[in-house]
Amino acid sequence: MEASGVLIRPLRASDIPAAMRLKEAAGWNQTEHDWRNLLELEPEGCFVLECDGVVASTATCICYGRELAWIGMVLTAPEFRGRGFARRLMERALEFLRARGVAWIKLDATDMGRPLYLKLGFQDEAPIERWAREPFAGPVEAPPVASGLAVEEALDREAFGADRRHVLQRLARWEAVSLPGAGYAMGRPGSIAFYFGPCVCRSPQAARSLLSYFLARHPQQTVFWDILPGNRAALRLAEEFGFRRRRQLVRMVAPGAAGAPPLAHNDALVYGIAGFEYG
């Protein structure tokens, strides 16, 4: 017990309905499956803050070995905001990750969260944008691609900066397609829109084919696509296929271990991230 009526503890599966209420109050797109994924991937790194027995705040961590970790789902119910609960959970998450010896810690910050993250030692790395495409009435032809997960590990590591096979294998349970030697893409349902990503490709042509495949499969759904705007080719594809920029966040980074070597990554290969909660 940290203060009168306040408790920070691990997230449990039984907390997911309460966590969903926080997510819905924020207007985010995650589903119960996303919460279960995070909990199963890092059961000791997902936290809730209870206030008088009510789940008031959440935060989750995903570790990519000791090279990199990602913090996500930092949420506080509207009625509990302004009481420092997000800061307490962030401090607990950072304590967990630094005890693991993780070299670098990243997150994707909203305008509301960024001032807190700056105070906790995070620095801006790059903007990140959410683009959306409304349901499309006309016919769309799906190009031929190989169904199933076929990730070239060296390519994905170059793009992302760390080994994330364990996360990709889990996300591939929904929809995953690839162009051998050229790249891969995945998609999954959301509570508001179908989500396109991650997508890692060697060329805009490969990304166009993979994107076309998913859009042809989901023409009657709104589609969300999170893009690092440093990849100008991805932005051009978004405009070409009728997406519109909906919001902008900031990708931020903080050292987890003293003297950690720089984490190399190549945003030019990233045509879609895995999600704000995954990186």
C-alpha positions as CSV (number, residue, x, y, z in Angstrom):
1,M,0.0,0.0,0.0
2,E,1.6,3.3,-1.1
3,A,-0.8,5.8,0.4
4,S,-4.2,5.8,1.9
5,G,-6.4,3.7,-0.4
6,V,-3.8,3.5,-3.2
7,L,-2.2,0.2,-4.3
8,I,0.1,-0.6,-7.3
9,R,0.0,-4.2,-8.2
10,P,0.4,-6.5,-11.3
11,L,-2.4,-6.5,-13.9
12,R,-4.5,-9.7,-13.8
13,A,-6.7,-11.2,-16.4
14,S,-9.7,-10.4,-14.2
15,D,-8.8,-6.7,-14.5
16,I,-9.3,-6.6,-18.3
17,P,-12.9,-5.4,-18.2
18,A,-11.9,-2.5,-16.0
19,A,-8.9,-1.8,-18.2
20,M,-11.2,-1.7,-21.2
21,R,-13.3,0.9,-19.5
22,L,-10.2,3.1,-19.2
23,K,-9.3,2.5,-22.8
24,E,-12.8,3.3,-24.0
25,A,-12.8,6.6,-22.0
26,A,-9.7,7.6,-23.9
27,G,-11.2,6.6,-27.3
28,W,-8.4,4.2,-28.1
29,N,-8.7,1.2,-30.5
30,Q,-7.4,-1.7,-28.5
31,T,-9.5,-4.8,-27.8
32,E,-9.5,-7.4,-24.9
33,H,-7.2,-9.5,-27.1
34,D,-4.6,-6.7,-27.0
35,W,-4.7,-6.6,-23.2
36,R,-4.4,-10.4,-23.0
37,N,-1.5,-10.3,-25.5
38,L,0.4,-7.7,-23.3
39,L,-0.3,-9.7,-20.1
40,E,0.8,-13.0,-21.6
41,L,3.9,-11.5,-23.2
42,E,5.1,-9.7,-20.0
43,P,3.0,-10.9,-17.0
44,E,5.3,-9.2,-14.5
45,G,5.6,-6.0,-16.4
46,C,1.9,-4.9,-16.6
47,F,0.6,-2.9,-13.8
48,V,-2.6,-1.3,-12.4
49,L,-3.1,1.3,-9.7
50,E,-6.1,0.8,-7.5
51,C,-7.7,3.7,-5.6
52,D,-10.0,2.5,-2.9
53,G,-10.4,-0.8,-4.7
54,V,-11.1,0.7,-8.1
55,V,-8.7,0.3,-11.1
56,A,-7.8,3.9,-11.7
57,S,-4.7,3.7,-14.0
58,T,-2.7,1.2,-16.1
59,A,0.7,0.8,-17.7
60,T,2.2,-2.0,-19.6
61,C,5.7,-3.1,-20.7
62,I,7.1,-5.3,-23.4
63,C,10.7,-6.4,-23.4
64,Y,12.6,-7.1,-26.6
65,G,15.5,-9.0,-24.9
66,R,17.8,-6.6,-23.1
67,E,18.2,-4.3,-26.0
68,L,14.8,-2.5,-25.9
69,A,11.6,-2.3,-24.0
70,W,8.3,-0.6,-24.8
71,I,5.9,1.1,-22.4
72,G,2.3,1.4,-23.5
73,M,-1.3,1.6,-22.3
74,V,-0.6,4.4,-19.8
75,L,-4.2,5.3,-19.0
76,T,-6.0,7.0,-16.1
77,A,-9.8,7.1,-15.7
78,P,-11.0,10.7,-16.2
79,E,-12.3,11.0,-12.6
80,F,-8.8,10.1,-11.2
81,R,-6.7,12.4,-13.4
82,G,-4.6,15.1,-11.8
83,R,-3.6,13.0,-8.8
84,G,-0.2,11.8,-10.0
85,F,-1.3,8.2,-10.6
86,A,0.2,8.0,-14.1
87,R,3.6,9.2,-12.7
88,R,3.5,6.5,-10.0
89,L,2.8,3.8,-12.5
90,M,5.5,5.1,-14.9
91,E,8.0,5.1,-12.1
92,R,7.1,1.5,-11.3
93,A,7.4,0.4,-14.9
94,L,10.8,2.1,-15.2
95,E,11.9,0.4,-12.0
96,F,10.9,-3.0,-13.4
97,L,12.6,-2.4,-16.8
98,R,15.9,-1.1,-15.2
99,A,15.9,-4.1,-12.9
100,R,15.8,-6.3,-16.0
101,G,18.8,-4.5,-17.4
102,V,17.1,-3.2,-20.5
103,A,19.4,-0.9,-22.4
104,W,16.8,1.5,-24.0
105,I,13.1,2.2,-23.2
106,K,10.7,3.7,-25.7
107,L,7.1,4.8,-25.9
108,D,4.7,6.7,-28.1
109,A,3.5,9.8,-26.3
110,T,0.2,11.7,-26.6
111,D,0.2,15.4,-26.0
112,M,-1.3,14.7,-22.6
113,G,1.5,12.3,-21.6
114,R,4.5,13.9,-23.1
115,P,5.2,16.5,-20.3
116,L,5.3,13.7,-17.8
117,Y,7.7,11.6,-19.9
118,L,10.0,14.6,-20.3
119,K,10.2,14.9,-16.5
120,L,11.0,11.2,-16.3
121,G,14.0,11.5,-18.6
122,F,12.6,10.7,-22.0
123,Q,13.6,12.6,-25.0
124,D,11.8,13.1,-28.3
125,E,13.0,10.7,-31.1
126,A,10.6,11.3,-34.0
127,P,7.0,12.2,-34.7
128,I,4.5,9.4,-35.4
129,E,1.2,9.8,-37.1
130,R,-2.1,7.9,-37.2
131,W,-3.7,7.9,-40.6
132,A,-7.3,6.6,-41.2
133,R,-9.2,5.4,-44.2
134,E,-13.0,5.4,-44.3
135,P,-14.9,2.4,-45.6
136,F,-14.6,2.1,-49.4
137,A,-17.6,1.3,-51.5
138,G,-16.0,0.3,-54.8
139,P,-14.4,-3.1,-55.6
140,V,-10.8,-3.6,-54.8
141,E,-8.7,-6.4,-56.3
142,A,-6.3,-8.2,-54.0
143,P,-2.9,-8.8,-55.4
144,P,-1.3,-12.2,-55.0
145,V,0.7,-12.5,-51.8
146,A,1.9,-15.4,-49.6
147,S,-0.5,-16.0,-46.7
148,G,1.2,-16.6,-43.3
149,L,4.1,-15.3,-41.4
150,A,7.4,-15.2,-43.3
151,V,9.6,-12.6,-41.6
152,E,13.2,-12.2,-42.7
153,E,14.7,-11.7,-39.2
154,A,17.7,-9.7,-40.3
155,L,15.4,-7.2,-42.2
156,D,13.0,-6.8,-39.3
157,R,15.9,-6.3,-36.8
158,E,17.4,-3.7,-39.1
159,A,14.1,-1.9,-39.3
160,F,13.1,-2.1,-35.6
161,G,16.4,-2.3,-33.8
162,A,15.8,-5.4,-31.7
163,D,14.6,-9.0,-31.9
164,R,10.8,-9.0,-31.7
165,R,10.0,-12.5,-33.0
166,H,8.0,-13.4,-29.9
167,V,5.6,-10.4,-30.5
168,L,5.3,-10.9,-34.2
169,Q,4.5,-14.6,-33.8
170,R,1.6,-13.6,-31.5
171,L,0.3,-10.8,-33.7
172,A,0.4,-13.1,-36.7
173,R,-2.5,-15.1,-35.2
174,W,-4.9,-12.7,-36.9
175,E,-3.7,-11.9,-40.4
176,A,-0.2,-12.0,-41.8
177,V,1.1,-12.0,-45.4
178,S,4.4,-11.7,-47.0
179,L,6.3,-11.2,-50.3
180,P,9.4,-13.5,-50.0
181,G,12.5,-11.5,-49.9
182,A,10.6,-8.2,-50.1
183,G,8.7,-7.8,-46.8
184,Y,5.7,-8.7,-44.7
185,A,2.6,-7.1,-43.2
186,M,0.0,-7.9,-40.6
187,G,-3.4,-6.7,-39.6
188,R,-5.8,-7.3,-36.7
189,P,-9.3,-6.1,-35.5
190,G,-9.7,-3.1,-33.3
191,S,-12.7,-1.8,-31.3
192,I,-13.0,1.2,-33.6
193,A,-11.2,0.3,-36.8
194,F,-9.2,-2.5,-38.5
195,Y,-5.5,-2.0,-37.8
196,F,-2.9,-2.3,-40.5
197,G,0.6,-3.1,-39.1
198,P,3.3,-3.9,-38.6
199,C,4.6,-3.6,-42.1
200,V,8.3,-3.9,-43.0
201,C,9.4,-3.8,-46.6
202,R,12.5,-3.3,-48.7
203,S,10.6,-1.1,-51.3
204,P,7.5,1.0,-51.7
205,Q,6.3,-1.4,-54.4
206,A,6.3,-4.3,-51.9
207,A,4.4,-2.2,-49.3
208,R,1.9,-1.1,-51.9
209,S,1.1,-4.8,-52.7
210,L,0.7,-5.8,-49.1
211,L,-1.4,-2.7,-48.3
212,S,-3.6,-3.4,-51.3
213,Y,-4.2,-7.0,-50.1
214,F,-5.4,-5.9,-46.7
215,L,-7.6,-3.1,-48.0
216,A,-9.2,-5.5,-50.5
217,R,-10.0,-7.8,-47.6
218,H,-11.5,-5.1,-45.4
219,P,-13.2,-2.6,-47.8
220,Q,-16.2,-2.0,-45.6
221,Q,-14.2,-1.1,-42.5
222,T,-12.4,2.0,-41.3
223,V,-8.7,1.2,-41.3
224,F,-6.0,2.7,-39.0
225,W,-2.4,2.9,-40.0
226,D,0.4,4.3,-37.8
227,I,3.3,5.8,-39.8
228,L,6.7,7.2,-39.0
229,P,6.6,10.3,-41.3
230,G,10.4,10.0,-41.8
231,N,9.4,7.3,-44.3
232,R,8.2,9.6,-47.0
233,A,7.2,6.7,-49.3
234,A,4.8,5.4,-46.6
235,L,3.1,8.9,-46.5
236,R,2.8,8.9,-50.3
237,L,1.1,5.5,-50.2
238,A,-1.3,6.7,-47.5
239,E,-2.4,9.6,-49.6
240,E,-2.6,7.5,-52.7
241,F,-5.0,5.0,-51.0
242,G,-7.2,7.7,-49.5
243,F,-6.0,7.8,-46.0
244,R,-6.1,11.0,-44.0
245,R,-3.9,12.1,-41.1
246,R,-5.9,11.9,-37.9
247,R,-3.5,12.6,-35.1
248,Q,0.2,13.0,-34.2
249,L,2.1,11.6,-31.3
250,V,5.8,11.7,-30.4
251,R,8.1,8.6,-30.2
252,M,10.3,9.1,-27.1
253,V,13.3,7.3,-25.8
254,A,15.1,7.0,-22.4
255,P,18.2,5.1,-21.4
256,G,17.6,2.1,-19.2
257,A,21.2,1.2,-18.5
258,A,24.2,3.5,-18.1
259,G,26.5,3.5,-21.0
260,A,24.2,1.6,-23.3
261,P,25.4,1.7,-27.0
262,P,23.2,3.5,-29.4
263,L,20.2,1.4,-30.7
264,A,20.4,1.3,-34.5
265,H,17.1,1.2,-36.4
266,N,16.0,2.1,-40.0
267,D,12.7,3.9,-40.2
268,A,12.9,3.9,-44.0
269,L,12.0,0.1,-43.9
270,V,9.1,0.6,-41.5
271,Y,5.9,1.1,-43.5
272,G,3.7,0.6,-40.4
273,I,4.4,0.1,-36.7
274,A,3.0,-2.8,-34.7
275,G,0.9,-0.4,-32.5
276,F,1.5,2.3,-29.9
277,E,1.6,-0.4,-27.2
278,Y,4.2,-2.5,-29.1
279,G,6.4,-0.1,-31.1
